[in-house]
Amino acid sequence: MNYIFCLVSLLGAFLLFQVQPMISKFILPWFGGSPGVWTTCMLFFQVVLFGGYSYAHLLTRRKAVTQAWLHMALLALAAALLPIVPDASFKPSGSENPAWNILLLLLATVGLPYFMLSATSPLVQVWYSRVYPNRTPWRLYALSNAGSLTALLSYPILIEPRWDVMSQAWIWSGSFVLFALLMGACAVGEWKRGTAEAARRLHEQEILDATAPGPDTWRRVRWILLPAFASLMLLATTNHVCQNVAVIPFLWVVPLALYLVTFIICFDHPRWYRRALWAVPAMLAIILTSGLHEICGNWTPGFVVELVIYFSAMFLICMVCHGELARLKPGTSHLTEYYLLMSAGGALGGLAVSLVAPQVFSTYMEWSLGLAGGFVLVAWVAYRGLVAGGSARARLRIGAAIAVITLAGMYFIVNWEFLSFSSAVERSRSFYGTLRVSARTDDQGGKFHSFYCSGTEHGRQYMDPARRRDPLTYYGRESGIGMVLDGLKSMPDAKVGIIGMGTATVACYAERGQTYRFYEINPIAVSMARKWFTFIDDMQARGAKYELVLGDARLSLEHEATHHFDVLMLDAFSGDSVPVHLLTREAFEIYQRHLKPDGVIAVHITNRYLNLAPVVERVAREFGYLTTRQCIPNDLAGHYQPDYLLLSKDAAFIRAHPPVPPVYARDLEVPLWTDHAHNLFRILRSR
């Protein structure tokens, strides 16, 4: 039974963390590539996790035989609903808000299995403590976090590259049946409660728990606040580093893995957490994190150094939070309540970052606030750890030293974190990231506006009327898209589709009578482009027609009548959250329907971390397109070195634009990407 309890803790946590990316990958092409899809999925999983902990709390108050039969019946019902393959009837048919459809789909597809998995950790620990009264159940919690960590790391590295999402669903469903059988064995084992000696010891322990005073209100509040703050720091740090430091795919895995490691360390054994040992380094790490660039002076640290420092601060803050949480562990009779309030705290921290912060802040202010609050917390914990067992005089001296350090640290944090935001004429934030427009001046005194999405510049424009039509950054006249659109000058009825608006720089190429149709998922980006940049107004003044479609481009194109585009430009792949559903076979079937037989698909594949060229070339071969890669160096001020792949069935067009590949181009064969099978790890750049 001991081994079964351990195995079910591992397997349950593993399946719990595996189903989240798998089901999200299943439905992403149905509802578009917006981060709102992921946010809605995470909201569902957090709510159901809280529901599972509530169920465990209530179930353990029932008789052992009732617990066993009820839980086995629900496990059997959950197994009967397998496999976890979403029904096509949930696929949206229009441009309606998909949130409710996503929630209903998840509820119908994985609701009950996920609910049963989420109840595993508290249930197994209560049952274990009843079967083995003299053994601690807390290592099972550390073991379950180890299972979660294994699932987190194995999915993108081992699972996703080997099986498409349909195969993954069947493998997961078979594993759930095995889990249900093991969980049933645990329920029966708890029902019988082992030997008569174990039953006698259990009875004695229950009497002791019943007569001992229960946790007071302040302890229960801390059961909520500590995990809430740790969850807030996890998500706030993830947002900050992924958007403002390095837009590297899968970077979010690192902070989440560190977060799980803190649970494993703190709940494995009390000897691993010593207050002063973790809190004092945490104070130093927070000060270094807040003032990194000021401390470094003229030396600019690389993003790897920044990531190490930022993740270290988050790790140490979470260690203190979870270490203090572990010190507050109750007796067995209050174990499920403890987990219930812990899960409520984690959900509150997630909701604060995911839903509240985007409505309140125009930057990732919650990260700065978290550092300030974390500093106060770890300073207090450091004081408690250093004065333990000391004399009154020692406590006074240590307290005075900690107070001075805290005041000085808070002074620097406030100055470095809250008073150092770069100037911007406008900022905004939503589920799609942070947007800002900055007013800048070049070396010759020319004034221009720059548009940034998170940490990446997506366009700029000179304010001088004589230079307003200059296509800068990635869209210069020698770039791949510049050559293609310049070639349409003699076609007054040309029609161009653009997926990803940015500042609408490509509107510089629009001539009288031509139609430029933009697809943009973020309405705030459209508002900023129209307010601070004149590309759209200028093209309309020249007599060109401007059309805008808000929403996910693929979903919009799928439901629109055929457009017969001369050029279709895909410009949505610069950041870390690459919308892979725009590069699959199913997506290109849609593009082909909207393209003229001799039309051109221009794919902007400039990306510092992903080698997208093999993916586009493979799908081009699938549909019989010829390709030419255009990566022309440009040393002019305000211009970058853009990388474009041009696809066309017009052999004359391809011959007229011989390839100019980048010097770092390398041959790489990748499988055809589909909605059910695609892998970003394979195309990560090695340089």
N, C-alpha and C positions, 0 to 999 in steps of 0.2 A: 504493500500500500504506500509506503514511503516513496518508492520510485515512481509509482503512478501519480501521486500528488505532484512530484517534481516535474514529471513529463507533461502533465496536463497544464501546469503553470507556464512552462516554456511554449508548448504548442498553441495554447490559447492566445498568449500575447503575440506570438509570431503571426498567427492568422489575423489577429486584430489589426496589426500594422501593415500586413500585406494587402488586405482588401481595399484600403483607402486609395493608394495610387492606382490599383488595378481597375476599380470601378470608375474612378475619375477619368482614366484613360479611355475607358469604354464609351463614356457619354460626351467627352469633350468635342468630338466632331459634330454631334447633334446640336449642341447649344453654343457653338462658337468657341474661339480660343481666348475669351476674355478671362482675366483673373477672377472676375465675379463668379465664374463657374466653380473654380477651386474654393473660393471663399464660402459659397453656399454649401459645397460638399463638407468642408471642415466644420461649418456651423451645425450641419446635420449630425456628424460624427460626435461632436462635443455634447450635443443635447442627448443623443442616444446613450453615450457613455454615462452621463449623469443619471439617465433613466435606469441603466443596468445596475449602477451602484445603489440606487434607491430600492430596486427590486431585491437585491441581495440583502440589504438592511432589513427589509420587511420579512423576507423569507426565513431568515435565521431566527426570527421570533416565533416561528411555528414549530410544531412537534417534528421530530426527526423523520418519522415515516411520511408526514405531509411534505416536508422539504424534498425528500427523495422522489416521491411519485410525481409531484408537481413539476420539479425541474426536469425529470426524465421525459415527461409528457411534452413539455415545451421544446426540449432538444429534438424529440422525434418530429414535432410539427415543423421546426426550423429545417430539419434535414429533408422533410417532404417538399419544401419549397425550392430546393436546389434543382438545377444549377443556378448560380447568381448571374444570369444573362439577362440584361434589360430587354423588355418587350418593345418592339418597334412602334407600338401605339403611343408611346410617350414622346416620340420625336416631334418637335414643334413644327407647326405648319405655316407660321408667319413670323412677324417681327414682335410678337408679344413678349412681355417680361418673362424670362424662363424660370425664375426663382421657384415658383410654386410647382411647375412641372418637374424640376430637378428634385425637389423635396419629396414629391409623390413617387417619382421613379425610384429614388433611393429607399423610401419606406417599403415599397412593394417588392423591390429586388433583394435588398440586403438588410432590411429593417430588423426582422426577427433574428436571423443568424448573428448580426452584429450586436444586437441587444443581449443575446445569450453569451457571446464572447466577452462582452464588457462586464458582465457580472462575475466572471471567472475568478479574478484575483481575490476579491474580498470573500467570496464563498469558499474557495479552496482553503484559504488561511483559517477561516472559522472552523471548517470541518477538520482540518489537520490538527488544530489545537484541541479538538474534542477527541480525536482518535489517539493523539499523542500528547496527553496533558502536560508532560514534563519537558516538552521540546518547544522552542520558540518558532512561531510561524513567519517571522519577519524575513528570513532568508528566502522564503518563497516569493516575497514581493521583489527582492533583488533579482531573483531568478526570472521573474516575469519581465522585468525591465531588460534583462539580458536577452530574452526572446524578442522583445520589441526592437532592441538595437540590432540584433541579427537580421530581422526582417527589413529594417530600414536600409541597412547596408547591402543586403543581398538582392533586393529587388532590381535596382538599376544595373548592378554588376553581373548578376547570375541569372535572374529570372527573366527580365525583360528581353535580353539579347537572344535567349534560347527558344522562347515560345511566344506565339502571338496571343493577343488578349483573350481569344476564345479558348485556346488550350489552357491558359492560365486559370480561367474561370472553372474549367472542369477539374483541373488538378487541385485548386483550392477547395472545391466542393467535396472531392473525395477525402481531402485532409480533414474537412469539417466533420465528416461522418466518423472518421477515426477519433477525432477529438470528442464527439458526442458519446462514443462508447467508453472512452476513458473517463469522461466526466460522470457518466452513469455509474461506473465502478466506484468513483470517489463518493458519490451520493449514497450508494449501498454500504460502502465501508463506514461512512459517518453514521448511517442508520444503525448498523450493528454495533458500532463503537468499540470494535476490537474485543479484547479480553475483559473478563469481569474485573480484573485489577485496574485496567484503564478506565472502565466505567466508574469504579469507586473513586479514583483520583479526579476524574472529571467532575463528579458530583461535589467533591470537596472544593475544587477550584471554583465551581459555579456559586457555591455558598459564600466563599471568600469574596468573589467579585460582587455578589449581591449586597454583602454587608459593608463593603468598602465604599467610601464616598465617590460619587461620579464626578466627571470633569465639570469644572465650573464654566460660567459663561465666557470668561476671558480666554480660557484654554480653547474653547470651541471657536471663538473668533479667530484665534491664531491658526487653528486648523484651516481656516478659509484664507486668511490674509497672506500667510507665508507662501503657499502654492500659487496664489493669485499673482503675487509680485514676481515669483520665479517665472511663471508663464508669460507675464508681461515683458520681462527682460529678454526671454528667449525670442519672442516674436519681434520686439522692438529692435533688438540687435540684428536679427535676420533681415528685417526691412532695411536697416541702415547700411549694413555692409553690402547687401545685394544690389541696392539702388545707388549708393553714394560712393562706395569704395571700389568694388570690382563686380561687373555684371557677368559673373562666371556661372554657367549652367551647373546645377546640382550643388551650388555653394550652400544652400539651405540645409543640406544633409549634415554639415559639420556642426553647426550650433545645436541642432536637434540631437545628434549623437552625444555631444558633450552634456546636454541636459539629461539624457537618459543615464549616462555614466554617473552623474551626481546622485541619482536615485540608487543605483547599484551600490555605490560606495557607502552612502549614508545608512542604508537599510540592511546591509549585509551583517555588520557588527558594530556596536557602539565604539569600539576602539579606533575606528577609522576617522571619526570626527572629533577633533579637539578645537575648541572655539578659537583660541589665540592662533593656532597653527594655520587656520584658514582665513580668519577675519583680518589679521594684520596685513598679509599679502594682498587681500582684496582691497584694502584702503589704498595701498600703493598703486595697484593696478588701475583703480578708478581715476586717481589723480593723473597717472600717465596717459590713460585713455582720453580724458577730457582735454588735456593740454599737449597732446602729442606733437602737433605742428608748431606750437609756440616753444616747446622745450627743445625741439630739434633745430630751431632757428633756420639758418640758411641751408641746412642739410635736409633734403626731401626723402623721407623713408619710402621704400617701395611698397606696393600694395600687400605683399606677403607679410612684411613687418607689421603693417597696420592690422591685417587680419589676425595675426598671432596675438597682438596686444588687445584688440577688441574682444576676441573670443576668450582670452584669458580672464578679462574682467567679468564677462558674462558667466563663465564657468565658476569663478570664485564666488560671485554673488549667489548663484543658484546653489552652490555647495553650502553656503551659510544658511540660506533659506531652508533647504531640505535637511541639513544637519539639525537645525533647530526644530524642524518638524518631526524628525525622528526622535528627538529628546522628549517630545510631547506624546509619545505613543501611549495609548490607554491599555487597560486590561482587555481580556478576550471578549467580555460582555459588551464592550463599546467599540469593538474593532470595525464593524460595518458602518457605524455612524462616523467614525474617524475617516474612513475611505470616502464616504458619501460627501462629507464636508470638504475633503481634499479635492474631489472631482469638481465640486461646485466652485471652489477657488480657482482651479485651473481654467474652468470655462469662463469665469468672470474676467480673468486676465486676458484670455483670448478674445473675448467680446470687446474689451476695452480697446485693444489694438486694432482689431479687424473692423469694428463697426463704429465705435465712438470716436476714436482718434481721427479718422478721415473726415468726420463731420466738424471737428473742433479745430484741428490744426491744419495749416497749409504746408508744413514741413513734418519731418519725423521727430516732432518735439517730444513724443513720449519716451524716446531713447534718452534725450537729455534729462528729462524729469526722472527717468528711471535711474540714471547714474547719480543724480543728486540724492534721491531717496535711498538708493542702495548704499551710498556713502554713510548716511546717518545710521542706517541699520547695522552695517558691519562695524562701525565705530562703537556702537552700543554693545554689540556682541563681543568685540575685542576687549572692551572694558570688563565685561562680565567674566571673560575667560582669564584675563590677567590678574584680577583681584581675588579669584577663587582661593580661599584658604589663607589669604594674607591678613596682616594686621590692619587696624583702622588707619594708622599713619600711612601704610603702603597703599591702601585703597584710595586715600586722599591724594597722594602724589600721582598715582597712576591715573586717577580721574582727572586731575588738573592737566596732565600731559595729553590725555586723549581729548579733552575739551579744546585745548589750544590747537591740536592737529585738526580736529573737526572744523573749527572756525576758519582756520587757514585753508583747509581743503575746500570747504564750501565757497569761500571767497574766490578761489581760483576756478572752481567748477562753474560758478555763476558767470564769471567774466569770460571764460573760454567757451562755455557751451551756449550760453543764452545771449551773449552780446557780440558774437563773432559771425553771424550769418552774413554771407556775401550779399552785396546790394542787388536788388532785382526790382524791376518796375511792376512785376506782377508774379504772384505765386499761387499755385493751386494744388490740391491733392484729392485723389479719388482712389477707387479700387485699381485703377490702371497705373498708379505710381504718382510721383510728384512732377509737376510741370512748372517751369519758370521762364520768364523772359527777362534778359539782362540787356541794359544799354551800355555799349562799350565803344572804345575808340582805338583805331589801329595806329601804327607807328607814324603814319603820314597825317594823322589828325582826322581821318575819315570816321564818321560816326555810323554805327550800325547796331542792329538788334540781333541777339542770338536767342534761339529757342532750345531749351533743354528738357528732355524727358529723363527724370532721375539724374544720372550723372553723364548722360550722352547728349552731345549737341546734335540736333536734328535739322538745323537750318539757320541761316542768317541772311540779313538783307541790309544794304547800305541805305541810309536815309536821304542821301543826295539824289534828287530826281534824275540826274544824269546817269546814275549808277544803279538805280532801283531794279533794273531789269537784268542785272548780272546774276547768272545762276551760280551760286557759291556752294561750298562744302562738297557734297557728293554728286552734284548735278551739273557740273561744268560742261561746256560745249564739246570738249574732247572726251567726255565720259561716254560709256556705252549708251545710257539713256539720252544724252545730249545728241549723239550722232543719229540715233533712231528718230527722235522728235524733230531734229533739224531737217531730216529727210521728208517730212510731211508738209513743208512749206508750200509746195505746189499743189496741195490737196485741200481746197477750202472746205470740203465736206468731211474731213477726217474726224474720226471719233476715237478718243483715248480713254481707257479706264485705268485708274490709279488706286491700288489697294494700300492704304496708309497715307494720310494727308500731310502730317507734319506742318511745315509752313506753307505748303503748296508751291514750293520753289519751281517745280516743273511747269507751272502755269506761265513761266517766262517764255516758253516755246509756243504757246497758243496763238494762233493767227485768226483773222476774221473768218467767221463761218464755221470754224472748228468747234467741236464739243469735247470738253474735258469733264469726265464723271469721276468724282472722288468718293471712295468708300473709307469711312473713318469710324472706329468703334467708340472713341472718346469725345463726347460733345464739348468738353472743356477745351480740348486741343483745337477744335474748329473755332471756338469763340476767341481764343488767343491769336490764332492765325489771322482772323479777320480784323481783330482790334489793333495788333501791333505790326502787321505786315501787309503790304499792299499788292501782293502778287495776284490775288483774285480780283480785286477792284481794277487793277491795270489791264488784266486780260479781258474783262468785260468792257472796259473803255475802248479796247481795240476791236471789239465786235465779236469776240469769242463767247461761246456759251458755257456757263458754269453749272454743273449739276452736283448735288451732294446726297449721299445715302448714308444715314447714320445706322450703325450696327455692325455686326460681324460680316465681313465682306463675302465669305463663302456662303453663309446662309442667305444673304441678300441675293447673290447671283444665282443661287439654286432655285429661287422662287420667281426670278424676273424673266421676262420674255427675252429672246435672243437679241443681243445688242449689235453684233457684227463689228466689234472693235478692230481698228487697224493696229492698235498697240494696246497691250494690257501689261501694266507695270505692277510688279509685286515688290513692295517696299516696306516690309514689316519684320525684318530679321536682324536688327542691329543689337538688340538687348539680349539679356540672359533668358527671358521667358519666350523662346522662339515658338510662334504658333505653328506647330508641326502639322496641324490639320490643313494648312494652306499649301503643303508640299507633298501631299499623298496622291496616289493614283486617282482616288475618288475626286479630289479637288481639281486635278487637271482634266478630268472628264467634263467638269463644269466649265473650266476655262475654255476648253476647245469648242464647246457649244457656242460660246459668246465671241469667238474670234473668227475673223475672215480667213478663208483658205490660205491666203498668202500673208496673213497677219504675223505680228511679232509679239512674243511674250518676253518681256525684259525683267529678269529677276535680280534684284539688288542683293548680292550675297556678301557684302562687306561685313565681316564679323571677326572680332579679335580672338575669339575662343573656339569657334566652330568652323569646320571645313564643309561648307554647304554645297560646294561645287559637285562632288560625286553624287549627292542626293538628287540634284536637279538634272544632271546628265543622265542618270539612270531612268528617271521618269520620262525624260525627253525621248530616250530610245524606245520606251514602252509605247509611245504615241507616234513614233516616226518623225520626230522633229530633228532637224539639223541644229547644231549649236556652235557658237563662237563666243569665246571668253574675252572680255575687254577690261583690262586692268592697266590703264595708262597712267604712268607717273605724272604728277602735276606739282611743280614747285612754287606755283603762284600763291601769294598771300590769300587766305580765305578759302583755299581749296584743299581737299584731302585727296587720297589715292583710292577712288571708289573701285569696287570690283563688281562687274555685271556679267551675267550669262544671258545671251540673247538666243532665243529659240524661234525657229521658223521652218516652214516646209518650202519656202522659196529659196532654191539653191542659188539664184543670182544674188539675193540679198546677203547670203552667207559668204559668197565669194567676194563681194564688195567690201566686206568687213572681216578681213583675216584676223585670226585670234592674236591677242596680246596678253598672254597669261602672266601672272605675277611671278617673280623670281622664286618665291617660296612654294610654288605649286607642286604638289606631289600626287602621284597616281594612287588612287584608293578605290577599291570596288566595294560597293555597299548593296545590300538587297533592296529591291523596290519597296519604298515606303507605302504603306496602306494605313487606313484608319485603325486597323487592328494590330499592325506590326511596324514599329519604327523605334529606333534606338539612337539617342544623342551621344552616348558614350563612345560609339564607334567613330564618330566624326570630330571628337575633341582634338584640337590642335596640340601637337607635341612641342611646338616651339614657343 
